[in-house]
Amino acid sequence: MNNGTHLSFQARYNRMVLKLVSAGWKKLFVLERQMKKKIFIQEFEAREDDICVVTYMRSGTTLVQMMLYQLLTDGNMNFNHLSDISPLLEDAINAPQQLQQLPSPRIFKTHGDYKYFRRKSNARIVYVVRNGMDVASSIFHYHKNYDNPDLNWDKFLTNNFMDRLSWFKYVEDWLENKNRLNVCYLKYEDVTDNMRATIEKLAAFMKITPTEATIQRVMERCSFGFMKEHELKFGRKTDQHFIRKGKSNTGQFEFSEAQRTRFIELYNKHLERFNLGYDFSVNTNQGLKLA
């Protein structure tokens, strides 16, 4: 996100397309999409009261969006879909005017890499981290249930999670926060296990003082039961399997011993220094302390 634009979006896009050709036409489409997202987020004009929920996918994005919406509004459920009031930032590439029409404070979500935010940003960012084994399991079952019933766990884990280091590097960059962005860090497990404390932390970050009635409403409407009951307001508009379990520390049971060993090696290399408190060698999940 940026306070000013030196080159127009189209000028930067055209210049970078020329570089993509050298990567080979087979990869051009994917690289082009990534490039457009990066430029769009970097050049997006953030308002001072904007809030952006950032996560690796299947890490509690929707739950935290709902918390923020309930905290910052009267909490009505008159919207057709959460994306109408809290859109995915990247989805606005082809219709940026829709973002301008949203009332302040705007609540966005993104799965964008940290490097997309390398320029100075006005936005307040809420970053949510989740147990990586649970993330891998949740992504796998989501795609298997929704659009790829033949998806193989071993191939998925190797090709999309281990070899490419996507989750490990993504989390590492956001926890490092080299550019000192204004970030409130949350742990998914704390959000679900101690919702009231999470609500109070978010309220302090946004410098608001919710009433007890508001806190109770947020807790009720962000409960697993309530969100499951209203599932079509939160998942893909044709998706009835978006909210799957809402449980933590179950993904490790999908991992073979070899996969667990490899996961722990990568975790120790990229994330151990942050003292997140996850213990993947036993069936426990210890606390994560983030400022």
URTAQUI-V827525 format. One record per residue. N is the residue number from 1. RES is the residue in three letters. SS is DSSP state (a for helix, b for strand, c for the rest). PHI is phi as a letter, one per 30 degrees, with the letter a starting at -180 (none if undefined). OMEGA is omega as a letter, one per 20 degrees, with the letter a starting at -180 (999 if undefined). Layout:
n->N res->RES ss->SS phi->PHI omega->OMEGA
n->N res->RES ss->SS phi->PHI omega->OMEGA
//
This chain:
n->1 res->MET ss->c phi->none omega->a
n->2 res->ASN ss->c phi->b omega->r
n->3 res->ASN ss->c phi->d omega->a
n->4 res->GLY ss->c phi->a omega->a
n->5 res->THR ss->c phi->c omega->r
n->6 res->HIS ss->c phi->d omega->r
n->7 res->LEU ss->c phi->c omega->r
n->8 res->SER ss->c phi->d omega->r
n->9 res->PHE ss->a phi->e omega->a
n->10 res->GLN ss->a phi->d omega->a
n->11 res->ALA ss->a phi->d omega->r
n->12 res->ARG ss->a phi->d omega->r
n->13 res->TYR ss->a phi->d omega->a
n->14 res->ASN ss->a phi->d omega->a
n->15 res->ARG ss->a phi->d omega->a
n->16 res->MET ss->a phi->d omega->r
n->17 res->VAL ss->a phi->e omega->r
n->18 res->LEU ss->a phi->d omega->r
n->19 res->LYS ss->a phi->d omega->a
n->20 res->LEU ss->a phi->d omega->a
n->21 res->VAL ss->a phi->e omega->a
n->22 res->SER ss->a phi->d omega->r
n->23 res->ALA ss->a phi->d omega->a
n->24 res->GLY ss->c phi->j omega->a
n->25 res->TRP ss->a phi->d omega->a
n->26 res->LYS ss->a phi->d omega->a
n->27 res->LYS ss->a phi->c omega->a
n->28 res->LEU ss->a phi->d omega->a
n->29 res->PHE ss->a phi->d omega->a
n->30 res->VAL ss->a phi->d omega->a
n->31 res->LEU ss->a phi->d omega->r
n->32 res->GLU ss->a phi->d omega->r
n->33 res->ARG ss->a phi->d omega->r
n->34 res->GLN ss->a phi->d omega->a
n->35 res->MET ss->a phi->d omega->a
n->36 res->LYS ss->a phi->d omega->r
n->37 res->LYS ss->a phi->d omega->a
n->38 res->LYS ss->a phi->d omega->a
n->39 res->ILE ss->a phi->d omega->a
n->40 res->PHE ss->a phi->d omega->a
n->41 res->ILE ss->a phi->d omega->a
n->42 res->GLN ss->a phi->d omega->a
n->43 res->GLU ss->a phi->c omega->a
n->44 res->PHE ss->c phi->d omega->a
n->45 res->GLU ss->c phi->d omega->a
n->46 res->ALA ss->c phi->d omega->r
n->47 res->ARG ss->c phi->d omega->a
n->48 res->GLU ss->c phi->d omega->a
n->49 res->ASP ss->c phi->c omega->r
n->50 res->ASP ss->c phi->d omega->r
n->51 res->ILE ss->b phi->b omega->a
n->52 res->CYS ss->b phi->b omega->r
n->53 res->VAL ss->b phi->d omega->a
n->54 res->VAL ss->b phi->c omega->r
n->55 res->THR ss->b phi->a omega->q
n->56 res->TYR ss->c phi->d omega->a
n->57 res->MET ss->c phi->e omega->a
n->58 res->ARG ss->c phi->i omega->a
n->59 res->SER ss->c phi->b omega->r
n->60 res->GLY ss->c phi->j omega->a
n->61 res->THR ss->a phi->e omega->a
n->62 res->THR ss->a phi->d omega->r
n->63 res->LEU ss->a phi->d omega->a
n->64 res->VAL ss->a phi->d omega->r
n->65 res->GLN ss->a phi->e omega->a
n->66 res->MET ss->a phi->d omega->r
n->67 res->MET ss->a phi->e omega->a
n->68 res->LEU ss->a phi->d omega->r
n->69 res->TYR ss->a phi->d omega->a
n->70 res->GLN ss->a phi->d omega->r
n->71 res->LEU ss->a phi->d omega->a
n->72 res->LEU ss->a phi->c omega->a
n->73 res->THR ss->c phi->b omega->r
n->74 res->ASP ss->c phi->d omega->r
n->75 res->GLY ss->c phi->i omega->a
n->76 res->ASN ss->c phi->d omega->a
n->77 res->MET ss->c phi->c omega->a
n->78 res->ASN ss->c phi->d omega->r
n->79 res->PHE ss->c phi->d omega->r
n->80 res->ASN ss->c phi->d omega->a
n->81 res->HIS ss->c phi->a omega->a
n->82 res->LEU ss->a phi->e omega->a
n->83 res->SER ss->a phi->d omega->r
n->84 res->ASP ss->a phi->d omega->a
n->85 res->ILE ss->a phi->c omega->r
n->86 res->SER ss->c phi->b omega->a
n->87 res->PRO ss->c phi->d omega->r
n->88 res->LEU ss->b phi->d omega->a
n->89 res->LEU ss->a phi->e omega->a
n->90 res->GLU ss->a phi->d omega->a
n->91 res->ASP ss->a phi->d omega->a
n->92 res->ALA ss->a phi->d omega->a
n->93 res->ILE ss->a phi->e omega->a
n->94 res->ASN ss->a phi->c omega->r
n->95 res->ALA ss->c phi->b omega->a
n->96 res->PRO ss->c phi->d omega->a
n->97 res->GLN ss->a phi->d omega->r
n->98 res->GLN ss->a phi->d omega->r
n->99 res->LEU ss->a phi->d omega->a
n->100 res->GLN ss->a phi->d omega->a
n->101 res->GLN ss->c phi->d omega->r
n->102 res->LEU ss->c phi->d omega->r
n->103 res->PRO ss->c phi->d omega->r
n->104 res->SER ss->c phi->d omega->i
n->105 res->PRO ss->c phi->d omega->r
n->106 res->ARG ss->c phi->d omega->r
n->107 res->ILE ss->b phi->c omega->r
n->108 res->PHE ss->b phi->c omega->r
n->109 res->LYS ss->b phi->b omega->r
n->110 res->THR ss->b phi->a omega->r
n->111 res->HIS ss->c phi->c omega->a
n->112 res->GLY ss->c phi->d omega->r
n->113 res->ASP ss->c phi->d omega->r
n->114 res->TYR ss->a phi->e omega->a
n->115 res->LYS ss->a phi->d omega->r
n->116 res->TYR ss->a phi->d omega->a
n->117 res->PHE ss->a phi->c omega->a
n->118 res->ARG ss->c phi->d omega->r
n->119 res->ARG ss->c phi->d omega->a
n->120 res->LYS ss->c phi->e omega->a
n->121 res->SER ss->c phi->b omega->r
n->122 res->ASN ss->c phi->d omega->a
n->123 res->ALA ss->c phi->d omega->r
n->124 res->ARG ss->b phi->c omega->a
n->125 res->ILE ss->b phi->c omega->r
n->126 res->VAL ss->b phi->c omega->a
n->127 res->TYR ss->b phi->c omega->a
n->128 res->VAL ss->b phi->c omega->r
n->129 res->VAL ss->b phi->c omega->a
n->130 res->ARG ss->c phi->b omega->r
n->131 res->ASN ss->c phi->e omega->a
n->132 res->GLY ss->a phi->d omega->r
n->133 res->MET ss->a phi->d omega->r
n->134 res->ASP ss->a phi->d omega->r
n->135 res->VAL ss->a phi->d omega->a
n->136 res->ALA ss->a phi->e omega->a
n->137 res->SER ss->a phi->d omega->a
n->138 res->SER ss->a phi->d omega->r
n->139 res->ILE ss->a phi->d omega->a
n->140 res->PHE ss->a phi->e omega->a
n->141 res->HIS ss->a phi->d omega->r
n->142 res->TYR ss->a phi->d omega->a
n->143 res->HIS ss->a phi->d omega->r
n->144 res->LYS ss->a phi->d omega->a
n->145 res->ASN ss->a phi->d omega->a
n->146 res->TYR ss->a phi->c omega->a
n->147 res->ASP ss->c phi->b omega->a
n->148 res->ASN ss->c phi->b omega->a
n->149 res->PRO ss->c phi->d omega->a
n->150 res->ASP ss->c phi->c omega->a
n->151 res->LEU ss->c phi->e omega->a
n->152 res->ASN ss->c phi->c omega->a
n->153 res->TRP ss->a phi->e omega->a
n->154 res->ASP ss->a phi->d omega->a
n->155 res->LYS ss->a phi->d omega->r
n->156 res->PHE ss->a phi->e omega->a
n->157 res->LEU ss->a phi->d omega->a
n->158 res->THR ss->a phi->d omega->a
n->159 res->ASN ss->a phi->d omega->a
n->160 res->ASN ss->a phi->c omega->a
n->161 res->PHE ss->a phi->b omega->a
n->162 res->MET ss->a phi->d omega->a
n->163 res->ASP ss->c phi->d omega->a
n->164 res->ARG ss->c phi->d omega->r
n->165 res->LEU ss->c phi->h omega->a
n->166 res->SER ss->a phi->e omega->a
n->167 res->TRP ss->a phi->d omega->a
n->168 res->PHE ss->a phi->d omega->a
n->169 res->LYS ss->a phi->d omega->r
n->170 res->TYR ss->a phi->e omega->a
n->171 res->VAL ss->a phi->d omega->a
n->172 res->GLU ss->a phi->e omega->a
n->173 res->ASP ss->a phi->d omega->a
n->174 res->TRP ss->a phi->d omega->r
n->175 res->LEU ss->a phi->d omega->r
n->176 res->GLU ss->a phi->d omega->r
n->177 res->ASN ss->c phi->h omega->a
n->178 res->LYS ss->c phi->e omega->a
n->179 res->ASN ss->c phi->c omega->r
n->180 res->ARG ss->c phi->h omega->r
n->181 res->LEU ss->c phi->d omega->a
n->182 res->ASN ss->c phi->d omega->a
n->183 res->VAL ss->b phi->c omega->r
n->184 res->CYS ss->b phi->c omega->a
n->185 res->TYR ss->b phi->c omega->r
n->186 res->LEU ss->b phi->b omega->r
n->187 res->LYS ss->b phi->c omega->a
n->188 res->TYR ss->a phi->e omega->a
n->189 res->GLU ss->a phi->d omega->r
n->190 res->ASP ss->a phi->d omega->r
n->191 res->VAL ss->a phi->e omega->a
n->192 res->THR ss->a phi->d omega->a
n->193 res->ASP ss->a phi->d omega->a
n->194 res->ASN ss->c phi->b omega->a
n->195 res->MET ss->a phi->d omega->a
n->196 res->ARG ss->a phi->d omega->r
n->197 res->ALA ss->a phi->d omega->r
n->198 res->THR ss->a phi->d omega->r
n->199 res->ILE ss->a phi->e omega->r
n->200 res->GLU ss->a phi->d omega->r
n->201 res->LYS ss->a phi->d omega->r
n->202 res->LEU ss->a phi->d omega->r
n->203 res->ALA ss->a phi->d omega->r
n->204 res->ALA ss->a phi->d omega->r
n->205 res->PHE ss->a phi->d omega->a
n->206 res->MET ss->a phi->d omega->r
n->207 res->LYS ss->c phi->h omega->r
n->208 res->ILE ss->c phi->b omega->r
n->209 res->THR ss->c phi->b omega->a
n->210 res->PRO ss->c phi->d omega->r
n->211 res->THR ss->c phi->d omega->r
n->212 res->GLU ss->a phi->d omega->r
n->213 res->ALA ss->a phi->d omega->r
n->214 res->THR ss->a phi->d omega->r
n->215 res->ILE ss->a phi->e omega->r
n->216 res->GLN ss->a phi->d omega->r
n->217 res->ARG ss->a phi->d omega->r
n->218 res->VAL ss->a phi->d omega->a
n->219 res->MET ss->a phi->d omega->a
n->220 res->GLU ss->a phi->d omega->a
n->221 res->ARG ss->a phi->d omega->r
n->222 res->CYS ss->c phi->c omega->r
n->223 res->SER ss->c phi->d omega->a
n->224 res->PHE ss->a phi->e omega->a
n->225 res->GLY ss->a phi->d omega->a
n->226 res->PHE ss->a phi->d omega->a
n->227 res->MET ss->a phi->d omega->r
n->228 res->LYS ss->a phi->d omega->r
n->229 res->GLU ss->a phi->d omega->a
n->230 res->HIS ss->c phi->c omega->a
n->231 res->GLU ss->a phi->e omega->a
n->232 res->LEU ss->a phi->d omega->r
n->233 res->LYS ss->a phi->d omega->a
n->234 res->PHE ss->c phi->b omega->a
n->235 res->GLY ss->c phi->d omega->r
n->236 res->ARG ss->c phi->e omega->a
n->237 res->LYS ss->c phi->d omega->r
n->238 res->THR ss->c phi->c omega->a
n->239 res->ASP ss->c phi->c omega->r
n->240 res->GLN ss->c phi->c omega->a
n->241 res->HIS ss->c phi->b omega->a
n->242 res->PHE ss->c phi->d omega->r
n->243 res->ILE ss->c phi->c omega->a
n->244 res->ARG ss->c phi->c omega->a
n->245 res->LYS ss->c phi->b omega->a
n->246 res->GLY ss->c phi->i omega->a
n->247 res->LYS ss->c phi->c omega->a
n->248 res->SER ss->c phi->c omega->r
n->249 res->ASN ss->c phi->i omega->r
n->250 res->THR ss->c phi->c omega->a
n->251 res->GLY ss->a phi->d omega->a
n->252 res->GLN ss->a phi->d omega->a
n->253 res->PHE ss->a phi->d omega->r
n->254 res->GLU ss->a phi->d omega->a
n->255 res->PHE ss->c phi->d omega->r
n->256 res->SER ss->c phi->d omega->r
n->257 res->GLU ss->a phi->d omega->r
n->258 res->ALA ss->a phi->d omega->r
n->259 res->GLN ss->a phi->d omega->r
n->260 res->ARG ss->a phi->d omega->r
n->261 res->THR ss->a phi->d omega->r
n->262 res->ARG ss->a phi->d omega->r
n->263 res->PHE ss->a phi->d omega->a
n->264 res->ILE ss->a phi->d omega->r
n->265 res->GLU ss->a phi->e omega->a
n->266 res->LEU ss->a phi->d omega->r
n->267 res->TYR ss->a phi->d omega->a
n->268 res->ASN ss->a phi->d omega->a
n->269 res->LYS ss->a phi->d omega->a
n->270 res->HIS ss->a phi->c omega->a
n->271 res->LEU ss->c phi->b omega->a
n->272 res->GLU ss->a phi->e omega->a
n->273 res->ARG ss->a phi->d omega->a
n->274 res->PHE ss->a phi->d omega->r
n->275 res->ASN ss->c phi->h omega->a
n->276 res->LEU ss->c phi->d omega->r
n->277 res->GLY ss->c phi->i omega->r
n->278 res->TYR ss->c phi->d omega->r
n->279 res->ASP ss->c phi->b omega->a
n->280 res->PHE ss->c phi->d omega->a
n->281 res->SER ss->c phi->d omega->r
n->282 res->VAL ss->c phi->b omega->a
n->283 res->ASN ss->c phi->d omega->r
n->284 res->THR ss->c phi->b omega->r
n->285 res->ASN ss->c phi->b omega->a
n->286 res->GLN ss->c phi->d omega->a
n->287 res->GLY ss->c phi->d omega->r
n->288 res->LEU ss->c phi->c omega->a
n->289 res->LYS ss->c phi->c omega->r
n->290 res->LEU ss->c phi->b omega->a
n->291 res->ALA ss->c phi->d omega->999
//
